[in-house]
Amino acid sequence: MNYTIGIFFIRKDNKLLICHPTGHPLDVWTIPKGMPDEDDKDYFATAIRELYEETNISYNEIKKDVANILRLGDEIPYKSGKKILIAYYLKYDGDLEFNLKCNSFVHNEFPEVDKFKWVELSEASNLIHESQRKAIPFVIKWTKW
């Protein structure tokens, strides 16, 4: 089974970070996510590695201000092939201003991600991939706590 692992990264103002994959139509947005590397210890390690690679947000820099980390519900079928989406919820309550940029390049030529947005969860439901949309009720539930 192939997996893609991602993070619903929520700031203390309850906005979700989404990314635009380079070369995709302008209305295509996603959470930071990707495939496990053989060096990753577990799925959460993949998720935080992908967060850094795609957004420049280092878990080591933010972990003291992380209010909550949860694995969201069951694994979600992902429309791209036969992948399964494994998603985490991460609530960040700190005050860092993030220098968002992509550190991961496709064929060493162009960044995987070329734009970023902080959006309300209701707006995210209209923008992110349909498989990720299925996790929004879990994200809303945990954000209200």
C-alpha positions in Angstrom: 0.0 0.0 0.0 1.3 3.5 -0.8 0.8 6.3 1.7 1.0 10.0 1.6 1.4 11.7 4.9 0.4 15.3 5.8 -0.2 17.9 8.4 -3.2 20.1 9.0 -1.1 23.0 10.5 -3.4 25.4 12.4 -2.2 28.7 13.9 -3.5 30.1 17.1 -5.9 32.3 15.1 -7.4 29.0 13.8 -6.2 29.4 10.2 -5.0 26.5 8.3 -1.8 26.5 6.2 -2.3 25.3 2.6 0.1 25.1 -0.3 -0.1 25.3 -4.1 1.8 22.6 -5.9 4.0 24.1 -8.6 2.6 23.5 -12.1 -0.9 22.8 -11.0 -4.0 24.9 -11.9 -4.3 27.9 -9.7 -7.4 26.5 -7.9 -5.5 23.4 -6.6 -4.3 23.6 -3.0 -3.2 21.0 -0.5 -1.9 20.5 3.0 1.9 19.9 3.3 2.2 16.2 2.6 4.3 13.6 0.8 5.6 10.1 0.7 7.6 8.4 3.4 11.4 8.1 3.0 13.2 5.0 4.1 15.0 7.1 6.8 11.7 8.2 8.4 11.1 6.5 11.8 7.3 6.6 11.6 4.4 8.5 9.9 4.7 11.5 12.2 8.4 11.8 11.2 7.3 11.9 7.6 4.7 14.5 8.3 7.1 16.9 10.1 9.8 16.3 7.4 7.3 17.2 4.7 6.2 20.2 6.7 9.8 21.5 6.7 10.5 20.6 3.0 7.4 22.2 1.7 7.0 25.2 4.0 10.3 25.8 5.8 8.6 25.3 9.2 10.9 23.4 11.5 9.3 21.3 14.1 12.3 21.8 16.4 11.7 25.5 16.3 8.0 25.3 17.0 7.6 22.3 19.3 7.6 24.3 22.6 4.5 26.1 21.4 2.6 23.2 19.9 -0.7 22.9 21.8 -1.9 19.7 20.3 -0.9 16.9 17.9 -3.3 14.2 16.9 -3.6 11.6 14.2 -6.9 12.3 12.4 -9.4 9.5 12.3 -9.0 6.6 10.0 -6.8 6.5 6.9 -8.5 8.3 4.1 -8.5 6.9 0.5 -6.6 9.4 -1.7 -7.8 9.9 -5.3 -4.3 10.0 -6.8 -3.8 6.3 -7.7 -4.2 3.8 -4.8 -2.6 6.0 -2.1 -3.9 6.3 1.4 -3.8 9.7 3.2 -2.6 9.6 6.8 -3.1 13.1 8.3 -2.1 14.8 11.5 -3.6 17.8 13.2 -1.1 20.2 14.7 -2.2 23.3 16.6 0.5 26.0 17.0 0.0 28.6 19.7 3.2 30.5 19.3 4.0 33.9 17.9 6.6 33.1 15.2 6.2 34.7 11.9 7.0 32.0 9.3 9.3 32.6 6.4 7.3 30.3 4.1 9.3 28.8 1.2 9.7 25.4 -0.4 13.0 23.5 0.4 12.1 20.6 -1.9 12.7 20.6 -5.6 11.4 18.3 -8.4 14.3 17.0 -10.5 16.5 19.6 -8.8 14.8 22.2 -11.1 11.7 23.7 -9.6 10.1 23.8 -6.1 7.4 21.4 -5.3 5.3 24.2 -3.9 5.1 27.8 -5.2 2.5 29.6 -3.1 1.1 29.5 0.4 -2.2 30.7 2.1 -3.5 30.8 5.6 -7.2 30.2 5.4 -10.3 29.8 7.5 -11.3 26.1 7.8 -14.6 26.9 5.9 -12.6 28.3 3.0 -10.2 25.4 3.0 -13.1 23.0 2.4 -13.5 24.7 -1.0 -9.8 24.7 -1.9 -8.1 21.5 -0.8 -8.1 18.1 -2.4 -11.3 16.2 -1.9 -9.6 13.4 0.2 -8.2 16.1 2.5 -11.6 17.7 2.7 -12.9 14.6 4.5 -10.6 15.3 7.4 -12.0 18.9 7.9 -14.7 17.8 10.4 -12.0 16.3 12.6 -9.9 19.5 12.3 -12.9 21.7 13.2 -13.6 19.5 16.2 -10.1 19.6 17.6 -9.7 23.4 16.8 -12.8 24.2 18.9 -11.2 22.5 22.0 
